[in-house]
Amino acid sequence: MRVLTLNIWNLSGGWRERRAEIVEWLRRLDADLVFLQEVIDDGTRNSARWLAEATGYPGVAFGGVEVDGQPGMVFGPAILSRWAIDEEAVYD
C-alpha cells in the first residue's frame, strides 16, 4: 500500500499554479491513500474534492472546523482514497 501525506497550504500563495503541480505529483506518485492538511471548503468548493476529481480518486473524506470570522468557510484535513469511502464523521 502506498500512502502519501501533503500539506496543501489551503488557498494561499498561488493556489491555481500550486494545484496543477499537486495534481501532477499525485498522478506520478500513484498513492493508494492521500492524507491532506489545510483543506478549505467554502460551501460550494472543496479543495480536496477538486483534487480527487482532477486525479481520479473515487473516495474523499473531509472534516474540519469553521474559520473564525468567515461563516461557511471550513478548514481541516481530508483523505483521498483509491477505494470508495462508505462513511465519514467528525468528532471533537
C-alpha positions as CSV (number, residue, x, y, z in Angstrom):
1,M,0.0,0.0,0.0
2,R,1.3,3.4,-0.9
3,V,0.5,6.3,1.4
4,L,1.2,10.0,0.9
5,T,0.7,13.0,3.2
6,L,0.7,16.5,2.0
7,N,0.0,20.0,3.4
8,I,-1.7,21.8,0.5
9,W,-1.4,25.3,2.2
10,N,-5.2,26.0,1.9
11,L,-5.8,28.5,-0.9
12,S,-2.9,30.8,-0.1
13,G,0.2,31.7,-2.2
14,G,-0.8,30.9,-5.8
15,W,-3.3,28.1,-5.4
16,R,-4.1,27.8,-9.1
17,E,-0.5,27.2,-10.0
18,R,0.2,25.0,-7.0
19,R,-2.8,22.8,-7.5
20,A,-1.6,21.9,-11.1
21,E,1.7,20.8,-9.5
22,I,-0.1,18.9,-6.8
23,V,-2.2,17.1,-9.5
24,E,0.9,16.1,-11.4
25,W,2.6,14.7,-8.3
26,L,-0.5,12.8,-7.2
27,R,-0.6,11.2,-10.5
28,R,3.1,10.5,-10.6
29,L,3.3,9.0,-7.1
30,D,0.1,7.0,-7.5
31,A,-0.6,6.6,-3.8
32,D,-3.5,4.4,-2.6
33,L,-4.3,6.8,0.3
34,V,-3.5,10.5,0.4
35,F,-3.8,12.5,3.6
36,L,-4.2,16.2,3.0
37,Q,-3.8,19.0,5.5
38,E,-5.2,22.6,5.3
39,V,-8.1,21.8,3.0
40,I,-10.7,24.5,2.5
41,D,-14.4,24.2,1.9
42,D,-16.4,27.3,1.3
43,G,-19.8,25.7,0.9
44,T,-19.6,25.3,-2.9
45,R,-16.0,24.4,-3.4
46,N,-13.8,21.9,-1.6
47,S,-10.1,21.8,-2.5
48,A,-9.8,18.0,-1.6
49,R,-12.8,17.1,-3.7
50,W,-11.4,19.2,-6.6
51,L,-8.1,17.3,-6.4
52,A,-9.9,14.0,-6.2
53,E,-11.8,14.8,-9.4
54,A,-8.7,16.0,-11.2
55,T,-6.8,12.9,-10.3
56,G,-9.4,10.2,-10.4
57,Y,-9.6,9.3,-6.7
58,P,-13.2,8.0,-6.1
59,G,-13.1,8.2,-2.3
60,V,-13.0,11.5,-0.4
61,A,-13.5,12.2,3.3
62,F,-13.2,15.7,4.7
63,G,-13.7,17.1,8.2
64,G,-12.9,20.5,9.6
65,V,-14.0,23.4,11.7
66,E,-15.5,26.7,10.7
67,V,-12.9,29.5,10.2
68,D,-13.4,32.3,12.8
69,G,-15.0,35.4,11.2
70,Q,-15.7,33.6,7.9
71,P,-19.2,32.0,8.1
72,G,-19.5,29.0,5.8
73,M,-15.7,28.6,5.4
74,V,-14.4,25.2,6.8
75,F,-10.8,24.3,7.3
76,G,-9.3,20.9,8.1
77,P,-7.9,17.6,6.9
78,A,-9.1,15.2,4.2
79,I,-8.3,11.8,2.8
80,L,-8.3,10.8,-0.8
81,S,-8.7,7.0,-1.4
82,R,-8.4,4.6,-4.4
83,W,-11.4,2.9,-2.8
84,A,-14.9,4.3,-2.1
85,I,-15.3,5.7,1.4
86,D,-18.6,4.4,2.8
87,E,-18.9,6.7,5.8
88,E,-17.2,9.8,7.2
89,A,-17.6,11.6,10.6
90,V,-16.0,14.4,12.5
91,Y,-15.5,14.2,16.3
92,D,-14.4,16.9,18.7
